[in-house]
Amino acid sequence: MSDAAPQAEGRTAETEAGAEPREARDEYAPAGPAPLGVPRTPTGDDGVDAGLRRLADADHLPTDGHVAVYEDVHRGLRDALTALDARPGPPGSPSPYDRRS
């Protein structure tokens, strides 16, 4: 058997030996939200540019709030692509299947 008494739960030899209290070690705590500084270049498309500006909102949110911003931007970009498909374009050359006999 050992002469050392078991340590109380939550206490380590380090804290009993006179180490700094947990509050003094906050340098290891997670940092708060901070802008990433990623440049966003305008595209000239209002819908896409609005989505790019919306991404800046994630810079001020904790990580668990990023998903909602990303989903919102993804939805907007998907809508912008869908709108491109709906735009009438120049008439293409007829395919062999368009010819009538």
Steps between C-alpha positions, in 0.01 A plus 500: 500500500607854433542770762358762260135583561277492193445844351156658503312484173576798276829577675837403362845489646569816299229702676600368841864583436416870477448540124294791372124465544289408197384863451859613449541247216230649274760543226406144397129578480346512153517839334182686420375562146743692282490603133704275274592787271410309183452749215169487317523620142172627350376294205262750344199277566283653772382164640850351518647819646229503769600145592865598522412792729289263712809282559646789702231432763680177591803705609308622804335173603625205703571190293162342569332801336691463173277221367193724474699764309654244263162338433346840429781592258482158333124542450557845343772373268283207395216744423739716296606197295140394450419850375779469242336186362166681473636795300423490132817474302578536132331239290725206436537324171229241451595147585429212262206413725336839435466438125168383373470283196 
